[in-house]
């Protein structure tokens, strides 16, 4: 008897708190969590550091108006890799597409992808030593 009363009480509380909760589908074919996958793309990977000229021109901000004084981002052509996309670059790690530049857009017009990795802790000599190369990078995208 106590269990039946408890079940009725909980049901009434749920009806009052969350209207329509009993209509939520429990269909096994329905997946409420979006699925993502890594898409491999060939890209020219280069490296840059915000410097005095950029500081004066763009006041230390990325194209998305975020601080350029962090090492979490990369510059891309947003028509090819949308802003906010996660980009995995081997030997670098996961970065967020949050900036763009003239070179990125020039590559994009040719149908090619340029991923410019932002570094704040590396010297110009260290950046030159990292070089620029074509490699496979991975962009996280929503699966169909």
C-alpha positions in Angstrom: 0.0 0.0 0.0 2.8 2.4 0.8 4.6 1.7 -2.5 1.4 2.4 -4.4 0.9 5.7 -2.6 4.5 6.6 -3.2 4.3 5.9 -7.0 1.1 7.9 -7.3 2.7 10.8 -5.4 5.8 10.8 -7.5 3.7 10.7 -10.7 1.6 13.6 -9.6 4.7 15.6 -8.7 6.2 14.9 -12.1 3.0 16.0 -13.8 3.1 19.2 -11.9 6.8 19.9 -12.3 7.5 18.6 -15.9 4.4 18.9 -18.0 4.4 16.4 -20.8 7.2 14.2 -19.4 5.0 11.1 -20.0 5.0 12.0 -23.8 8.8 11.6 -24.1 9.5 8.9 -26.6 11.6 5.9 -25.6 12.0 4.7 -29.2 15.2 2.7 -29.5 15.8 4.1 -33.0 15.8 7.7 -31.7 19.2 9.0 -30.5 18.8 12.4 -28.6 22.6 12.8 -28.4 24.1 14.2 -31.7 26.8 12.1 -33.2 30.2 13.6 -34.3 33.0 12.3 -36.4 36.5 13.4 -37.3 36.8 14.3 -41.0 40.3 14.0 -42.4 41.4 16.8 -44.7 44.7 17.7 -46.4 45.9 21.1 -45.2 49.0 23.3 -45.3 50.0 23.8 -41.6 51.9 26.9 -40.7 52.6 28.6 -37.4 52.3 32.2 -36.3 52.5 34.4 -33.2 50.6 37.7 -32.6 53.2 40.5 -32.8 53.3 44.3 -32.4 51.9 45.0 -35.8 48.9 42.7 -35.2 48.5 44.1 -31.7 48.3 47.7 -33.1 45.9 46.7 -36.0 43.6 44.3 -34.3 44.1 45.2 -30.6 45.0 41.6 -29.7 41.7 40.2 -30.9 40.9 37.3 -33.2 38.4 37.4 -36.0 35.8 36.3 -33.5 36.7 39.2 -31.1 38.4 36.8 -28.6 41.8 37.3 -27.1 44.7 36.3 -29.4 46.9 35.9 -26.4 46.2 32.2 -25.9 47.4 29.1 -27.6 44.1 27.4 -28.1 43.3 28.6 -31.5 44.1 28.4 -35.2 43.4 30.6 -38.1 41.4 29.1 -41.0 39.2 30.1 -43.9 35.8 30.0 -42.2 34.1 29.0 -45.5 36.1 25.8 -45.4 36.4 25.2 -41.7 33.7 27.0 -39.7 34.6 29.1 -36.7 34.3 27.2 -33.5 35.2 23.9 -35.1 37.6 21.6 -33.3 40.7 20.8 -35.3 43.2 18.1 -34.4 46.7 18.6 -35.8 49.1 15.7 -35.3 52.1 16.8 -33.1 50.2 19.9 -32.0 46.9 18.7 -30.5 43.3 19.9 -30.6 42.8 23.6 -31.4 39.7 25.7 -32.0 39.1 27.6 -35.3 38.8 31.1 -34.0 40.7 33.4 -36.4 41.4 34.0 -40.1 43.8 35.9 -42.2 44.6 36.9 -45.8 46.7 33.9 -46.5 44.0 31.5 -45.2 41.4 33.2 -47.5 43.8 33.2 -50.5 44.3 29.4 -50.1 40.5 29.0 -49.7 39.9 30.7 -53.0 42.1 28.0 -54.6 40.1 25.3 -52.9 43.0 24.5 -50.5 43.0 24.6 -46.8 45.5 26.5 -44.7 45.6 26.0 -40.9 47.7 28.6 -39.2 48.5 27.5 -35.6 48.8 30.3 -33.1 51.7 30.2 -30.6 52.4 32.9 -27.9 55.2 31.1 -26.1 57.5 30.5 -29.1 60.2 32.8 -30.5 60.3 33.7 -34.2 63.2 31.4 -34.6 61.3 28.5 -33.0 58.3 29.2 -35.3 60.6 29.1 -38.4 62.0 25.8 -37.2 58.5 24.4 -37.0 58.2 25.1 -40.7 55.2 24.7 -43.0 54.1 21.4 -44.4 51.2 19.6 -46.0 49.6 17.1 -43.7 46.4 15.4 -42.8 44.4 17.3 -40.1 41.1 16.3 -38.6 38.1 18.5 -38.2 35.3 17.5 -35.9 31.9 17.7 -37.6 28.4 16.6 -36.9 27.6 13.2 -38.5 24.5 12.8 -40.7 
